[in-house]
Amino acid sequence: RSLKHSGAATACFCSQPGAGSSCNEYRLQGETRTCTLTLSLTYLQPPASATAGAYTGLYVLIRAGAGEGQERLITAYDGANRKLTVSPDWAIQPDQTSTVELFQPSWMHQGLITATKADCTASSCSNISLATTASSATQAYTGGYITLSGGTCGTQRRRVYSYFKPWASVYPPFTCKPDTTVAYKIFLFSSASVTLPAVFQTGPPLTVEQPRTISVTHNAISLTWPATTACVAASPYASRPCSASLYKLQARKTHYSSDFPVADPQWGQIIYSTTNSVVFSGLDDMSSFAVRISARRSYDETYGNWSESEFAKLTGGAPSLQAIITEFDISLYNDRVYLRWQSDVNPKQVDRFYMAYGFDENNMLDFSETVNGVKQRKVFIDADICTIYPELNIQRCATFITGLDLRTIYLLKVFSGNINGFETRGSAAGIQATLSLPVDAATDVTLGDITLSGNASDFGVDLSWTRPQGFPSVNRFYVAASENGGAFRRVGGIIHSIDRVVTAFIGSLSKGRRYLLRVHCGNSEGPTGFHVDMAQDPTKSSTVEVTPDGVPGRALITSGAPVVPDMNSMVQLRWEQPNAGAIASYYHIAYRSCGSGATAVCMDGSTTALEPAVAPIDYLGCSARRTCTVPCQGGDNPGVAGERCRFSSTSAMVQGLESNTFYQFFLYAGSTAGLG
């Protein structure tokens, strides 16, 4: 045969396979595999090829060890993991005792079984008679393998340990009694052509070197040690390369904080680490501890021997490390600054902070809060305001310092602490200033004319308001709108003005939408000149409401006639609501006198009502030549002299007209958007 690779499989990953199943996955050194219920996978050891598909299409034969004599076709080869997939599944799974060979299939003799010896049974047979074409040479096939196929036995392979034509003796026995329908093939191996690589089975990692203390705090020891890269091996090797994947550390208290020794100290608390440095925390303040380490590989549950112990005494009292204030953001507020800082977490000496501020470092005030009527220093716990970045060995923290004066430059410091107190030096001072953004709101916000539009989303409205006076000054504004009860958002651009009364046009309003509009004040302070939080902006004004809509279409006057009690000066008009445009909510009336008698220009209807030669006159409750006791009687605004009469119904009594006179009447339907 052409030998491609030989070696040993590695240990099975499954320590407790499921019922009725066997482990099918084997690991390379330092790797972990998963158990499945099939028996089609085998993992090789180096120097097997790392090239994908290198052995696909070859055969694998178990030369020795578990599963000896089995031969299977390799249907796939994963070079990265040195994983064989075979077909059919192994009948007996190979393990780390198995020696396997990969080869191109070749055979030296084949035929049909001619007979078996009398000692063969239905379940065990060691001696079979080969075909007449078999070799006549004694022991010609000894050391080879004979493979049965078909007939009563299926596929089985056994080693030939003796041959005297025509009898071949095999071991272990076939698990059947071959008959003359069973075919066989004989493969012969030349031991001289097989060079097996040295395969070393290693034990757990060597003893870890004694750890070294980097630093200590009131409750933790920071340790490091050389990475473990060798494992126990069999003779003639003292060790072989391997990689420890998990370290186990154990501590025991040797002395109390008073330095009195602990009677009969016991190993207790255990922690684990995947790297060769760790902080062993949760220890007793100011006590002395011994710490030891052992290591294991990822696929081997056995730990190596414990290292020599490292001894350390923990500290007590306040931290010795100071925080570092990081770069400030651009100032955005009148009464607060956003303070950010960082501190070390390995070893972690700090779990709380307080801040101080002032105009110079010799006259600083603690940032405080009032609790139950008592003003006291405000202490921040790191878990509430900090985020840990383990890869950088730091925690980053941030909070607001509030209650500051506007337009003031401050020095700020952070003090670090723990359960034993605070360090007294503090961080290096940072410098930040508050702004002087406006604090007063615009007043007298008033709606003006609504601009109509033929589009559904292009209405506009005029707004006016009174600019706040005093300090901080105001010289810019923006308008915010809430549409149909939604959140407020800016509409339009920034409005620059120092006028006492400011006007602005607000466009892009949609037809039929309900808008609440308000004004926000600003100046040239900060990056935008406005307060960053629109909802909490102290300068936001009261709101005004507007619902843009189209104007109503034409109303239709259905009748008009003199009416009692004074048919010489009163006319009753009736009309129908417009059938197009917006819904009419009120109506105005206008009229034009056409003259009297035969000279009346509109008596025969020849003059178009919508295009009179003389502009119509608004009905103000009486004609220009008469006075009325109650102007606009019957309208929505009775008794208001000089104002256009407003009617919400579909009829009106027009009074104060001239007797014996022809009139043309004009009716205008109106809505919140204006008159049609």
C-alpha positions as CSV (number, residue, x, y, z in Angstrom):
1,R,0.0,0.0,0.0
2,S,0.9,3.7,-0.3
3,L,1.0,4.9,3.3
4,K,-0.2,8.5,3.7
5,H,-0.2,9.0,7.4
6,S,0.0,6.9,10.6
7,G,-0.4,7.9,14.2
8,A,-2.7,7.7,17.2
9,A,-6.1,9.2,17.9
10,T,-6.4,11.4,21.0
11,A,-8.6,11.0,24.1
12,C,-12.3,10.9,23.8
13,F,-14.1,14.1,24.9
14,C,-17.2,12.3,26.2
15,S,-16.7,10.9,29.7
16,Q,-20.3,9.7,29.9
17,P,-21.8,9.0,26.5
18,G,-25.5,8.7,26.2
19,A,-27.2,5.3,26.6
20,G,-26.8,3.1,23.6
21,S,-24.1,5.4,22.1
22,S,-20.4,5.8,22.0
23,C,-18.1,8.7,21.9
24,N,-17.4,9.7,18.3
25,E,-15.2,12.7,18.6
26,Y,-11.5,12.8,19.6
27,R,-9.5,15.8,20.3
28,L,-6.1,17.1,19.3
29,Q,-4.0,18.3,22.1
30,G,-5.4,21.6,23.5
31,E,-8.8,21.4,21.6
32,T,-12.3,20.7,22.8
33,R,-14.8,18.6,20.8
34,T,-18.5,17.9,21.1
35,C,-20.2,14.5,21.7
36,T,-22.7,13.3,19.2
37,L,-24.4,9.9,18.8
38,T,-22.8,8.8,15.5
39,L,-19.5,6.9,15.1
40,S,-18.2,8.4,11.9
41,L,-15.6,10.9,13.2
42,T,-12.0,10.4,14.2
43,Y,-9.4,13.0,15.1
44,L,-5.7,12.5,14.2
45,Q,-2.6,13.8,15.9
46,P,0.2,15.8,14.2
47,P,2.0,15.3,11.9
48,A,-1.3,14.5,10.0
49,S,-1.9,17.0,7.2
50,A,-3.5,20.4,8.0
51,T,-4.8,20.7,4.4
52,A,-8.5,20.4,3.8
53,G,-9.4,17.3,1.8
54,A,-5.9,15.9,1.9
55,Y,-7.1,12.4,2.7
56,T,-10.6,12.4,1.2
57,G,-11.1,9.3,-0.9
58,L,-8.5,7.3,0.9
59,Y,-9.1,4.5,3.4
60,V,-8.3,4.4,7.1
61,L,-7.2,1.2,8.7
62,I,-6.9,0.6,12.5
63,R,-3.7,-1.4,12.7
64,A,-3.7,-1.8,16.5
65,G,-5.5,-0.9,19.6
66,A,-9.2,-0.3,20.0
67,G,-11.1,-1.2,16.9
68,E,-8.2,-3.1,15.3
69,G,-8.8,-4.5,11.9
70,Q,-11.5,-2.1,10.8
71,E,-11.2,-0.3,7.5
72,R,-13.4,2.6,6.4
73,L,-13.6,5.0,3.4
74,I,-12.7,8.6,4.3
75,T,-15.6,10.7,2.9
76,A,-14.3,14.1,4.2
77,Y,-11.2,15.5,5.9
78,D,-11.1,18.8,7.9
79,G,-7.5,19.7,7.8
80,A,-7.7,22.6,10.3
81,N,-8.9,20.1,13.0
82,R,-7.4,17.0,11.5
83,K,-10.9,15.4,11.6
84,L,-11.8,12.3,9.5
85,T,-15.3,11.5,8.5
86,V,-15.7,7.8,7.6
87,S,-18.3,5.6,6.0
88,P,-19.7,3.4,7.2
89,D,-19.6,4.2,10.9
90,W,-17.0,2.5,13.1
91,A,-18.4,-0.7,14.7
92,I,-15.9,-0.3,17.5
93,Q,-14.8,3.3,18.1
94,P,-11.0,3.9,18.1
95,D,-9.4,5.7,21.0
96,Q,-6.0,7.0,22.1
97,T,-4.7,3.4,22.1
98,S,-5.5,3.0,18.4
99,T,-2.8,3.2,15.7
100,V,-4.3,4.1,12.3
101,E,-3.0,4.1,8.7
102,L,-4.3,6.0,5.7
103,F,-3.8,4.4,2.3
104,Q,-4.9,4.0,-1.2
105,P,-6.9,0.7,-1.5
106,S,-4.9,-2.2,-3.0
107,W,-5.1,-5.9,-2.5
108,M,-3.1,-8.9,-3.5
109,H,-5.6,-11.7,-3.7
110,Q,-9.4,-12.2,-3.7
111,G,-11.9,-15.0,-4.0
112,L,-14.8,-16.8,-2.4
113,I,-14.6,-18.8,0.8
114,T,-14.5,-22.5,0.0
115,A,-14.9,-24.0,3.6
116,T,-14.5,-23.5,7.3
117,K,-13.1,-25.7,9.9
118,A,-15.3,-27.8,12.2
119,D,-14.7,-25.6,15.2
120,C,-16.5,-22.7,13.6
121,T,-19.8,-21.6,15.1
122,A,-22.5,-19.2,13.9
123,S,-20.9,-16.5,16.1
124,S,-17.2,-17.4,16.0
125,C,-14.9,-18.6,13.3
126,S,-11.1,-18.4,13.2
127,N,-10.1,-20.7,10.3
128,I,-11.3,-20.4,6.7
129,S,-10.4,-22.1,3.4
130,L,-9.4,-19.8,0.6
131,A,-10.0,-20.1,-3.1
132,T,-7.8,-22.5,-5.2
133,T,-6.1,-19.4,-6.7
134,A,-4.6,-18.5,-3.4
135,S,-0.8,-18.6,-3.0
136,S,0.9,-21.9,-2.3
137,A,3.7,-20.4,-0.3
138,T,3.5,-21.1,3.4
139,Q,2.8,-18.0,5.5
140,A,2.3,-16.0,2.3
141,Y,-0.5,-14.0,3.9
142,T,0.7,-14.0,7.5
143,G,0.6,-10.5,8.9
144,G,-1.9,-9.3,6.4
145,Y,-5.5,-8.6,6.7
146,I,-8.5,-10.4,5.2
147,T,-11.7,-8.5,4.6
148,L,-15.1,-10.3,4.2
149,S,-18.0,-8.9,2.3
150,G,-21.4,-10.1,1.4
151,G,-23.1,-13.4,2.1
152,T,-23.8,-14.3,5.7
153,C,-21.1,-12.1,7.3
154,G,-21.4,-8.6,6.0
155,T,-18.2,-6.6,6.1
156,Q,-15.6,-7.7,8.6
157,R,-11.8,-7.4,8.7
158,R,-9.3,-9.5,10.7
159,R,-5.5,-10.0,10.9
160,V,-4.1,-13.2,9.4
161,Y,-1.7,-14.7,11.9
162,S,-1.1,-18.1,10.1
163,Y,-1.4,-19.4,6.5
164,F,-1.0,-23.0,5.2
165,K,-2.8,-23.3,1.9
166,P,-5.7,-23.3,1.8
167,W,-6.3,-22.5,5.4
168,A,-6.0,-18.9,6.8
169,S,-6.2,-18.4,10.6
170,V,-7.4,-15.0,11.8
171,Y,-7.6,-13.1,15.1
172,P,-9.8,-12.0,16.6
173,P,-12.3,-14.6,15.2
174,F,-15.0,-13.5,12.7
175,T,-18.3,-13.1,14.4
176,C,-20.0,-15.3,11.9
177,K,-19.6,-18.6,10.1
178,P,-18.7,-17.7,6.5
179,D,-20.3,-19.8,3.8
180,T,-19.3,-20.2,0.1
181,T,-21.3,-17.0,-0.8
182,V,-18.9,-14.9,1.2
183,A,-16.2,-13.0,-0.8
184,Y,-12.9,-12.0,0.6
185,K,-9.9,-9.8,-0.2
186,I,-6.4,-10.1,1.3
187,F,-4.2,-7.0,1.9
188,L,-0.6,-7.5,2.8
189,F,1.4,-4.9,4.7
190,S,5.1,-4.6,4.7
191,S,6.2,-3.6,8.2
192,A,9.4,-2.2,6.7
193,S,7.4,0.4,4.8
194,V,5.6,1.7,7.7
195,T,7.3,4.5,9.8
196,L,5.1,5.5,12.7
197,P,5.7,9.0,14.2
198,A,6.4,9.3,17.9
199,V,3.1,9.9,19.7
200,F,3.3,11.3,23.2
201,Q,0.5,11.1,25.6
202,T,0.9,14.0,28.1
203,G,-0.5,14.5,31.5
204,P,-1.6,17.7,33.2
205,P,0.4,20.9,33.1
206,L,3.6,21.2,35.1
207,T,3.6,22.9,38.5
208,V,2.9,26.6,38.0
209,E,5.8,28.8,39.1
210,Q,5.3,30.7,42.3
211,P,3.1,33.8,41.7
212,R,4.4,37.3,42.4
213,T,2.5,40.1,44.1
214,I,2.2,43.3,42.1
215,S,0.2,45.3,44.6
216,V,-2.3,45.0,47.5
217,T,-5.3,47.0,48.6
218,H,-7.5,46.8,51.6
219,N,-9.4,43.7,50.2
220,A,-7.4,42.4,47.2
221,I,-4.0,41.1,46.0
222,S,-2.9,41.7,42.4
223,L,-0.9,38.7,41.2
224,T,1.1,37.6,38.1
225,W,3.0,34.5,37.2
226,P,4.8,33.0,34.1
227,A,2.4,31.3,31.7
228,T,2.5,27.5,31.9
229,T,3.5,26.0,28.5
230,A,4.5,22.4,29.3
231,C,2.8,19.2,30.6
232,V,3.9,16.1,32.3
233,A,5.0,13.4,29.8
234,A,6.0,9.7,29.8
235,S,9.6,8.5,29.6
236,P,11.9,9.3,28.0
237,Y,10.6,12.9,28.2
238,A,10.2,14.9,31.4
239,S,7.6,17.1,29.7
240,R,6.1,18.0,26.4
241,P,4.8,21.4,25.1
242,C,1.2,22.2,26.0
243,S,-0.9,25.2,26.9
244,A,-2.6,25.7,30.2
245,S,-6.1,27.1,29.5
246,L,-7.4,27.6,33.1
247,Y,-5.7,28.5,36.3
248,K,-7.1,27.9,39.8
249,L,-6.1,30.1,42.6
250,Q,-6.8,29.4,46.3
251,A,-6.2,31.6,49.3
252,R,-5.9,31.0,53.0
253,K,-5.6,33.5,55.8
254,T,-2.4,33.1,57.8
255,H,-2.6,36.2,60.1
256,Y,-5.3,38.4,61.4
257,S,-5.3,42.2,61.0
258,S,-3.6,42.4,64.4
259,D,-0.8,40.2,63.0
260,F,-1.6,37.3,65.3
261,P,-1.3,34.0,63.4
262,V,-4.4,32.0,62.5
263,A,-4.5,28.7,64.3
264,D,-4.7,25.8,61.9
265,P,-5.3,27.9,58.7
266,Q,-7.3,26.2,56.0
267,W,-7.3,26.7,52.3
268,G,-10.6,28.3,51.4
269,Q,-11.7,30.8,48.8
270,I,-11.1,29.7,45.1
271,I,-11.1,31.9,42.0
272,Y,-10.3,31.0,38.4
273,S,-8.4,32.9,35.6
274,T,-7.8,32.2,31.9
275,T,-4.8,34.5,31.9
276,N,-1.6,34.6,34.0
277,S,-2.5,37.6,36.0
278,V,-5.5,38.3,38.2
279,V,-6.8,40.3,41.1
280,F,-7.8,38.1,44.0
281,S,-10.4,40.2,45.8
282,G,-12.9,39.7,48.6
283,L,-10.3,39.2,51.2
284,D,-10.3,40.5,54.8
285,D,-9.0,44.0,55.4
286,M,-5.4,44.3,56.7
287,S,-5.0,40.5,57.1
288,S,-2.2,38.3,55.7
289,F,-2.9,35.6,53.1
290,A,-1.1,32.8,51.3
291,V,-2.1,32.2,47.6
292,R,-1.3,29.2,45.5
293,I,-2.0,28.3,41.9
294,S,-2.5,25.1,39.7
295,A,-3.3,24.7,36.0
296,R,-5.3,22.5,33.7
297,R,-5.9,22.1,29.9
298,S,-9.3,22.8,28.4
299,Y,-10.1,19.2,27.6
300,D,-8.6,17.6,30.7
301,E,-10.3,18.0,34.0
302,T,-7.1,17.1,35.9
303,Y,-5.2,20.0,37.5
304,G,-1.4,19.9,37.9
305,N,0.4,20.3,41.3
306,W,-0.1,23.4,43.4
307,S,2.6,26.1,43.1
308,E,4.6,27.4,46.0
309,S,2.5,29.9,48.0
310,E,2.9,33.7,47.7
311,F,2.4,35.6,50.9
312,A,0.9,39.2,51.1
313,K,-0.5,41.5,53.8
314,L,-3.5,43.6,52.8
315,T,-3.7,47.3,53.4
316,G,-6.3,49.3,55.3
317,G,-7.5,52.9,55.3
318,A,-8.3,55.2,52.5
319,P,-7.1,54.7,48.9
320,S,-3.7,55.9,47.8
321,L,-4.6,56.4,44.2
322,Q,-6.2,59.6,42.7
323,A,-8.7,59.8,40.0
324,I,-7.9,61.6,36.7
325,I,-10.3,64.2,35.3
326,T,-10.7,63.7,31.6
327,E,-11.4,66.3,28.9
328,F,-14.5,68.4,29.3
329,D,-17.2,68.7,26.7
330,I,-18.2,72.1,25.3
331,S,-20.1,73.9,28.0
332,L,-23.8,73.8,27.4
333,Y,-25.5,74.9,30.6
334,N,-26.0,78.0,32.9
335,D,-26.1,76.2,36.2
336,R,-24.1,72.9,35.8
337,V,-21.1,71.3,34.3
338,Y,-20.7,67.7,33.1
339,L,-17.7,66.2,34.9
340,R,-15.9,63.0,33.7
341,W,-13.0,61.1,35.2
342,Q,-11.3,57.7,35.4
343,S,-9.6,55.6,38.0
344,D,-7.8,52.2,38.1
345,V,-9.6,49.0,38.8
346,N,-6.7,46.6,39.1
347,P,-6.1,46.7,41.9
348,K,-9.4,48.3,42.8
349,Q,-8.9,50.6,45.8
350,V,-11.8,52.9,45.1
351,D,-15.6,52.4,45.1
352,R,-16.9,55.9,45.8
353,F,-16.2,59.6,45.0
354,Y,-17.1,63.1,46.0
355,M,-16.4,66.4,44.2
356,A,-15.3,69.9,45.1
357,Y,-15.5,73.1,43.2
358,G,-14.5,76.7,43.6
359,F,-12.5,79.7,42.2
360,D,-9.1,78.5,43.5
361,E,-7.8,75.3,45.1
362,N,-7.5,76.8,48.5
363,N,-11.2,77.8,48.7
364,M,-13.2,74.9,47.3
365,L,-16.7,73.7,48.4
366,D,-17.9,70.1,48.5
367,F,-20.7,69.3,46.1
368,S,-23.5,68.7,48.5
369,E,-27.1,67.6,48.8
370,T,-29.8,68.0,51.5
371,V,-31.0,64.9,53.2
372,N,-33.8,65.2,55.8
373,G,-33.2,69.0,56.0
374,V,-29.5,68.5,56.6
375,K,-26.9,69.7,54.0
376,Q,-24.1,67.1,53.5
377,R,-21.4,66.1,51.1
378,K,-22.8,64.1,48.2
379,V,-21.1,60.8,47.7
380,F,-21.3,58.9,44.5
381,I,-21.0,55.0,44.4
382,D,-19.0,53.8,41.4
383,A,-21.7,51.2,40.4
384,D,-24.1,54.1,39.8
385,I,-22.0,56.4,37.7
386,C,-19.1,54.3,36.3
387,T,-18.4,51.8,33.5
388,I,-15.5,49.3,33.8
389,Y,-13.2,48.7,30.9
390,P,-11.2,45.6,31.9
391,E,-9.0,45.6,28.9
392,L,-7.8,49.1,29.9
393,N,-7.8,48.3,33.6
394,I,-9.9,51.5,34.3
395,Q,-13.3,52.6,35.2
396,R,-14.8,55.7,33.5
397,C,-17.2,57.8,35.5
398,A,-19.4,60.9,34.8
399,T,-22.0,63.1,36.6
400,F,-23.4,66.6,36.6
401,I,-22.3,69.2,39.2
402,T,-25.4,71.4,39.6
403,G,-26.4,74.5,41.4
404,L,-23.6,76.7,39.9
405,D,-23.7,80.4,39.0
406,L,-24.1,81.4,35.4
407,R,-21.2,82.8,33.4
408,T,-18.6,81.6,35.9
409,I,-15.3,79.8,35.6
410,Y,-14.8,76.9,38.1
411,L,-12.0,74.7,39.3
412,L,-13.2,71.1,39.9
413,K,-11.6,68.2,41.7
414,V,-12.6,64.5,42.4
415,F,-11.7,62.7,45.6
416,S,-11.5,58.9,45.7
417,G,-12.6,56.7,48.6
418,N,-13.6,53.3,50.0
419,I,-15.2,52.0,53.1
420,N,-12.2,53.2,55.1
421,G,-12.4,56.9,54.0
422,F,-11.3,59.3,51.3
423,E,-7.9,60.2,50.1
424,T,-7.2,63.9,50.8
425,R,-5.1,65.0,47.9
426,G,-7.8,64.7,45.2
427,S,-7.3,64.7,41.4
428,A,-5.6,67.4,39.5
429,A,-8.0,70.3,39.1
430,G,-10.1,70.6,35.9
431,I,-11.4,73.9,34.6
432,Q,-14.9,74.5,33.2
433,A,-17.2,77.4,32.8
434,T,-21.0,77.9,32.9
435,L,-22.9,79.9,30.3
436,S,-25.2,82.9,30.4
437,L,-28.0,81.7,28.1
438,P,-31.3,83.5,28.5
439,V,-33.5,82.6,31.4
440,D,-36.7,84.6,30.6
441,A,-39.5,83.7,28.1
442,A,-40.9,85.7,25.3
443,T,-44.4,87.2,26.1
444,D,-47.5,88.3,24.2
445,V,-47.2,85.5,21.6
446,T,-49.9,86.4,19.1
447,L,-51.2,84.7,15.9
448,G,-51.5,86.9,12.9
449,D,-52.8,86.2,9.4
450,I,-52.9,82.6,8.1
451,T,-51.5,82.2,4.6
452,L,-53.6,80.0,2.5
453,S,-52.4,77.4,0.0
454,G,-53.6,75.3,-2.7
455,N,-51.4,72.5,-1.4
456,A,-52.1,70.2,1.5
457,S,-48.9,71.0,3.4
458,D,-47.9,74.6,2.6
459,F,-49.9,76.7,4.9
460,G,-48.3,79.4,7.0
461,V,-49.0,81.8,9.9
462,D,-47.6,85.0,11.1
463,L,-46.5,85.1,14.8
464,S,-45.4,88.0,16.9
465,W,-44.1,88.3,20.4
466,T,-42.3,90.6,22.8
467,R,-38.6,90.1,23.3
468,P,-37.4,89.7,27.0
469,Q,-35.3,92.5,28.4
470,G,-32.4,92.5,30.9
471,F,-29.6,90.1,31.5
472,P,-28.8,87.6,30.0
473,S,-29.6,89.4,26.7
474,V,-31.7,87.8,24.0
475,N,-31.0,88.2,20.3
476,R,-32.2,85.1,18.6
477,F,-35.2,82.8,18.7
478,Y,-36.7,79.7,17.3
479,V,-40.3,78.5,17.1
480,A,-41.3,75.0,18.2
481,A,-44.5,73.3,17.2
482,S,-46.5,70.3,18.5
483,E,-48.6,68.7,15.8
484,N,-51.8,66.9,16.8
485,G,-50.6,66.5,20.4
486,G,-47.2,65.2,19.4
487,A,-43.8,66.2,20.8
488,F,-42.5,69.7,20.2
489,R,-40.0,70.1,17.4
490,R,-38.3,73.1,15.8
491,V,-40.1,74.6,12.8
492,G,-38.3,77.1,10.5
493,G,-34.8,78.5,11.1
494,I,-33.2,80.7,13.7
495,I,-34.8,84.2,13.9
496,H,-32.2,86.9,14.7
497,S,-33.7,90.1,16.2
498,I,-33.2,92.8,18.8
499,D,-36.5,94.5,18.2
500,R,-38.9,95.0,21.0
501,V,-41.7,93.2,19.1
502,V,-40.5,90.4,16.9
503,T,-42.5,89.0,14.0
504,A,-41.9,85.8,12.0
505,F,-43.6,83.7,9.4
506,I,-44.0,80.0,10.2
507,G,-44.6,78.0,7.1
508,S,-44.9,74.3,6.0
509,L,-48.0,73.7,8.1
510,S,-50.4,71.0,7.0
511,K,-54.1,71.4,6.3
512,G,-56.4,70.3,9.0
513,R,-53.7,69.7,11.6
514,R,-53.9,71.1,15.1
515,Y,-50.7,73.0,16.0
516,L,-49.5,74.4,19.3
517,L,-46.8,77.0,18.7
518,R,-44.3,78.4,21.2
519,V,-41.2,80.6,21.1
520,H,-37.7,79.8,22.6
521,C,-35.1,82.5,23.3
522,G,-31.4,82.4,22.8
523,N,-28.2,84.4,22.4
524,S,-24.6,83.9,21.2
525,E,-23.5,81.8,24.2
526,G,-22.4,78.2,23.8
527,P,-22.2,76.1,20.6
528,T,-25.8,76.8,19.6
529,G,-27.0,79.8,21.6
530,F,-29.9,77.9,23.0
531,H,-30.6,75.6,25.9
532,V,-29.9,72.0,24.9
533,D,-33.0,70.5,26.6
534,M,-36.1,71.9,24.8
535,A,-38.5,70.4,27.3
536,Q,-36.6,72.0,30.3
537,D,-35.8,75.3,28.5
538,P,-36.7,78.1,31.0
539,T,-37.3,80.5,28.1
540,K,-40.1,78.6,26.4
541,S,-43.2,80.8,26.0
542,S,-46.9,80.0,26.5
543,T,-48.4,78.3,23.5
544,V,-50.9,79.5,20.9
545,E,-53.1,77.2,18.9
546,V,-53.8,77.2,15.1
547,T,-55.5,74.8,12.7
548,P,-54.7,75.7,9.1
549,D,-57.4,74.8,6.6
550,G,-58.7,75.8,3.2
551,V,-61.4,78.4,3.0
552,P,-64.9,77.3,2.2
553,G,-66.3,77.4,-1.3
554,R,-69.2,79.5,-2.5
555,A,-72.5,79.5,-0.5
556,L,-75.7,79.6,-2.5
557,I,-78.3,82.2,-1.6
558,T,-81.7,80.5,-2.1
559,S,-84.1,83.4,-1.3
560,G,-84.3,87.1,-0.5
561,A,-87.5,89.1,0.1
562,P,-88.7,92.1,2.1
563,V,-90.0,91.1,5.5
564,V,-92.1,92.4,8.3
565,P,-92.1,94.4,10.5
566,D,-90.7,96.9,8.0
567,M,-90.8,95.7,4.5
568,N,-89.5,99.1,3.4
569,S,-86.1,98.6,5.0
570,M,-85.7,94.9,5.9
571,V,-84.9,91.8,3.8
572,Q,-84.8,88.2,4.9
573,L,-81.9,86.2,3.2
574,R,-81.6,82.4,3.2
575,W,-78.7,80.3,1.9
576,E,-77.2,76.9,1.7
577,Q,-73.8,75.8,3.1
578,P,-71.0,75.5,0.5
579,N,-70.6,72.1,-1.0
580,A,-66.9,72.4,-1.6
581,G,-63.8,73.6,0.3
582,A,-63.5,73.7,4.1
583,I,-66.5,73.6,6.4
584,A,-68.0,77.1,6.9
585,S,-68.1,78.2,10.5
586,Y,-69.5,81.7,9.9
587,Y,-70.8,84.1,7.1
588,H,-70.5,87.7,6.2
589,I,-73.0,89.7,4.0
590,A,-72.3,92.5,1.6
591,Y,-74.7,94.3,-0.8
592,R,-74.8,96.7,-3.7
593,S,-77.6,99.2,-4.4
594,C,-78.9,98.9,-8.0
595,G,-81.1,102.0,-8.0
596,S,-84.9,102.3,-8.1
597,G,-87.7,102.1,-10.6
598,A,-87.1,101.5,-14.2
599,T,-83.5,102.7,-14.0
600,A,-82.4,99.9,-11.6
601,V,-79.5,98.2,-13.3
602,C,-79.9,94.8,-11.7
603,M,-83.7,94.4,-11.8
604,D,-83.6,91.9,-14.6
605,G,-80.6,90.0,-13.5
606,S,-78.5,91.1,-16.4
607,T,-75.6,92.1,-14.2
608,T,-73.4,89.2,-13.0
609,A,-73.7,89.1,-9.2
610,L,-70.0,88.2,-8.6
611,E,-68.7,91.0,-10.8
612,P,-70.6,94.1,-9.9
613,A,-69.7,97.4,-11.5
614,V,-69.5,99.0,-8.1
615,A,-67.8,97.2,-5.2
616,P,-70.3,95.8,-2.6
617,I,-70.6,97.3,0.8
618,D,-70.0,95.1,3.9
619,Y,-73.1,94.8,6.0
620,L,-72.4,96.4,9.4
621,G,-75.9,96.1,10.8
622,C,-77.4,99.1,9.0
623,S,-77.0,100.9,5.7
624,A,-74.8,104.0,5.5
625,R,-77.9,106.2,5.5
626,R,-79.7,104.6,8.4
627,T,-79.0,103.8,12.0
628,C,-80.2,100.8,13.9
629,T,-81.1,100.4,17.5
630,V,-79.3,97.0,17.7
631,P,-76.6,96.6,14.9
632,C,-76.2,93.1,13.6
633,Q,-79.4,92.0,15.3
634,G,-79.8,88.2,15.0
635,G,-76.0,87.7,14.3
636,D,-73.2,86.4,16.5
637,N,-72.0,90.0,17.3
638,P,-75.2,92.0,18.0
639,G,-74.8,95.6,19.3
640,V,-71.2,96.1,18.0
641,A,-71.4,99.2,15.9
642,G,-69.1,99.5,12.9
643,E,-68.2,95.8,12.8
644,R,-69.1,93.4,10.0
645,C,-72.0,91.3,11.0
646,R,-71.2,87.7,11.6
647,F,-73.8,84.9,11.2
648,S,-73.3,81.2,12.1
649,S,-76.7,80.1,10.8
650,T,-77.9,79.9,7.2
651,S,-80.3,82.9,7.4
652,A,-80.1,86.5,8.4
653,M,-82.3,89.6,8.7
654,V,-80.7,92.5,6.8
655,Q,-82.1,95.9,8.0
656,G,-81.5,99.6,7.4
657,L,-82.1,99.4,3.7
658,E,-83.6,102.1,1.4
659,S,-87.2,101.7,0.4
660,N,-88.2,101.2,-3.2
661,T,-84.7,100.1,-4.1
662,F,-83.3,97.1,-5.8
663,Y,-80.3,95.4,-4.1
664,Q,-77.7,92.7,-5.0
665,F,-76.6,90.6,-2.0
666,F,-73.3,88.8,-1.6
667,L,-72.6,86.1,0.9
668,Y,-69.1,85.1,2.0
669,A,-68.5,81.8,3.8
670,G,-65.6,81.8,6.3
671,S,-63.5,79.4,8.4
672,T,-60.4,79.7,10.6
673,A,-58.4,80.1,7.4
674,G,-60.4,83.1,6.2
675,L,-63.2,84.0,3.9
676,G,-64.0,82.3,0.6
